[in-house]
Amino acid sequence: MKRVIAFGSFDILHEGHKHYLNEAKGYGDYLIVVVARDDNILKFKGRKPRNDENYRLNQVKKLDFVDEAVLGDKEDILKVLERHKPEVICLGYDQKTVDAEKLRQELEKRKLKAEIIRAKPYKEDVYKSSKLRQ
């Protein structure tokens, strides 16, 4: 079974997120979605999410193509990779906080092998959290 991991905040779960996660699911058999912790969103984006982590987690769990949804680690956002050992890591097209090359180096340090794929955008002029938040 080929495991795929996708990361995100999913503060306002919209069609762009669903497209990203559905695309991620297409790269394997089992999709694990890691929902960012509230504190980590504040640290990386400089603002708190509109919806708390448990609400966001439950919204993602309701998607029928998501096999498993988990909260990220508060201290080490990549620790979840050690736990689930995915064969594929699918990043959102606009996830600027994750540099693919640094991620490759970190995977090497942790003795993990996973293909890193950047998802394609989906109507990014319409379905972008920063636009929908306004």
Salt bridges, closest charged atoms under 4 A:
GLU15 OE2 - LYS18 NZ 3.42
GLU23 OE2 - LYS120 NZ 3.63
ASP38 OD1 - ARG56 NH2 2.63
GLU53 OE2 - ARG37 NH2 2.99
ASP67 OD2 - LYS25 NZ 2.47
ASP76 OD1 - ARG110 NH2 2.97
GLU82 OE2 - ARG110 NH1 2.96
GLU87 OE2 - ARG3 NH2 3.24
ASP94 OD2 - LYS128 NZ 2.55
GLU101 OE1 - ARG104 NH1 3.66
GLU106 OE1 - LYS109 NZ 3.67
GLU106 OE2 - ARG110 NE 2.82
